[in-house]
Amino acid sequence: MELSVLGPAGTFTDLAAKTYINKQIGQEITIDYFNSFDAVFNSVTDDNLGLLPLENQLDGFVLATLEKLKQHPISILDEIEVAVNFGMVAQAAKKSDIKRLFVQFKTEGQCTRLINRFKDVEIVTTSSNIQSLNKAVNGNFGDAAIVPETEVNQSGLSYKVHNVGDQKDNHTRFIVFNRLKPQVIQLTTQFKASLYITPPDDGPGTLYNILGYFVKYGLNLISLISEPTKEKIGVYSFCIEVSGQPEQQADLLTVITELAEKSSVHFLGFYAFNRKEREL
């Protein structure tokens, strides 16, 4: 079995993939690295899995992942949470030597205090933390990068600053998925489930009425994210995460059936929810 992830090796996504694989006792899973969200989703099959970042504690949801979830017929199987911390390395003797700083697009929102101190430094956004590292290592004097803390001492660069994230207790949540049709699963703990709901219009009380279905069956709302349908400005889909007891999986399927009478519903599957619940 293959697990498709955003590459290259050494990223937090890579760490999440290895954490997931270590949980799968008795299964042989190899990691396949891709350079885009599209490539990861397109490589996933009934048997081959995908893993992508969904949410960071400081910087919120990953819009690129949400967009693909809305478009693709996939089933979320699990979620992995990993600790995230950053350092900075540079081809420099001192801070004032730094003229250009490479930083991954989500990392930028998690290291704002450091970045804001560089008033006259060019900030260059990259697609991965390892790409940031490579650009600094292979660049010119004055180039710097924000990188995973684990890479700071391995970079070979003499200028180093540890723990530059806005918060030490920072985590990113990743999801594992395949293309099998979502179905009820056997659980000994609470379940978690995700779904997209696109109402036919945006009239008064639309969202209130949608949420009422979950209240009716005692399902706990965890998160709610509005996503533009791209049909026109002001028309949205709602990505909703809920949780419940194992036996309430049937209740959620009933909710989906009732919602589908008036709205478009894209169900993304049941999976185990082992973390402490966060109520909206």
Secondary structure, DSSP 8 states (H G I E B T S, - for coil): -EEEEESSTTSHHHHHHHHHHHHSTT---EEEEESSHHHHHHH--SSSEEEEEEEETTTEE-HHHHHHHHHS--EEEEEEEEE--EEEEESSSSGGG--EEEEETTGGGG-HHHHHT-TT-EEEEESSHHHHHHHHHTS-TTEEEEEEHHHHTTS--SEEE---SS-SS-EEEEEEEESS-------SS-EEEEEEEE-S---TTHHHHHHHHHHHTT-EEEEEEEEE-SSSTT-EEEEEEEEE-GGGHHHHHHHHHHHTTTSEEEEEEEEE--S-----
